[in-house]
């Protein structure tokens, strides 16, 4: 049984254990924990303003993550959406539950748009976001405050208003 909860420091190691192997091994993205200071201070980085960070738990094991970073003007950046290979697919619904929870939170906070950036390699993620109402946009259509990551080559927006 999956449980979706807001991040607390108890889950810090589990978050890293989910995200880093997906980035480094599965998708061969040359990124380290040191290159992601947000993962070393999740509470202060994400859990402020209209932002938050959630974990999907199977028992006490972190199997998925998602976050919203408040970028001002009733806009957020969807970041760190990762699901362990063992918990992917419609039979688990992990990604769907994480995304639905983040969108519900954003609506409650009065957010008007959710933006995200992803890499060309995350093909399944592209389909998932598009199926869930996100529209592909040009990089030039991003808000000035959007934190573009070096590996980001595709960008999406979901309008909530």
N, C-alpha and C positions, 0 to 999 in steps of 0.2 A: 504494500500500500504506500503510495507516494504522498508526501506531505510537503507543501510549499510554505516556506517560512522566510521572514526577513532575516538578513544576515546578522549574525552576532560573531564576536571573535572566536567562539568555540568552533566555528566552521572554517576558519581561515586556511588551515592546512588542507582540508578537504576540497576547498575551492581551487587551490593551486593544483592539487592532485587530479582534478578533472580537466582544468583548462590547459595546463602546460603540455601534457602528452598529446592532446588533440592538435594544438598548434604546431608543436615540434615534430612529432612522429607521424601523425596521420596526414597532416597537410604540408609537412616539411617547410614550415615558416621559421626562418632563423631568428627567433625571438626568445629572450630569457626572462626570468622573473625580475631581474634587475632592470630590464628594459620596460617593465610595466609597474611603475611606482604605485599606480592605483590599486594593484592587487596586494600591496604591502600596507595599505592604509585605507581599506574599503569603507569603513565607517565615516571617516572624515572626508573622503573623496566623493562618495556616492550618496550617503544618507544625510542629505541636507537639502533645504529648499523643497523643490518638487521632485527630487531624486530619491532613489532607494536601490537596494540590492537584495535579491532573493536567491535562496537555494532550494533545490528539489532534493528531498531526502528519501532514501529507501532505508527505513530503520533510522540509524544514526549516520549512514554513509551519504555524503554529498554525491549526487548523480547528475546534477544540472545546475546552471546558474543563468541569471539574467539581471541586468541593471538598467536604470534610467539615470542619466546625468542631467541635472538641471543646467540648461545653457541660457536661461533668461527668456524674457518675452513670451512666457507661457509655452516654451518649447523645451523638449528634452531629446537627448541622444540615447538611443537604445544601444547598449554595449554589453559585452561579455555574455552573449547568448551561446551557451555550450551545453551539450548533453552527452554524457558518457555513452559509448557505443552500445553498452549492455542495456541501455534504457531508451533507445531511439525507436521510432516507429509508432504507428497509430495504436498498436495494442497497449502501449504504455501511456501515450499521450503526454509525455513529459514536456516536450517543447511547447505544445499547445497550451498546457496548463500554466507554464511559466509566462508565455506571451500574453495569454488572456488576463492573468493576474496583473502583469505590468500595465497593460492597456486600461484595465479597470482602475488601478491606482492613479494613472495619469488623468483619467476622466474626473475622478474624485478631487484631484488637485487643481482642476481647471486648465489642464494642458490643452493646447490647440493643435499642435503638431508634434509627431514623433519622427525623428530622422535617424537613419543608420547608415553606416558604411561597412562594407564587407569586401572580401577579396574575390577575385575571379575564380579561385579554386573551390569556393564553397557553393557548388552547384545546387546541392539539395537545399541549402539555406535560401538561395535565390527563389526557388520554387515555393518554399514554405512561406517566405515573406509575401510573395506575390499572391499566393492563395489566401493569405490573411489580410488582403486589402492594401498592402504597401505598393506604391507606384514608383517605378524606376525614374530617377531624375538625374540631371547632369550635375556634376560637381559644382558648377557655377550657380546652381539653384540652392545650394546649402546656405543656411544662415552664417553670418560672419563668425559667430561664437562656436560653431560646430568644430569639435576636435578631430580633424582628419588624421588618421593614422597612416604611417608610411605605406603599409600593405593594402590600404583601402583603394579599390579601383571602381567599385559599383556603389551607388548611393540610392537610398529609398526614402520616401516620405509617406506617412500615414496622417491624414487630416482627421481630427476628432471633432471639429466644429461643423 
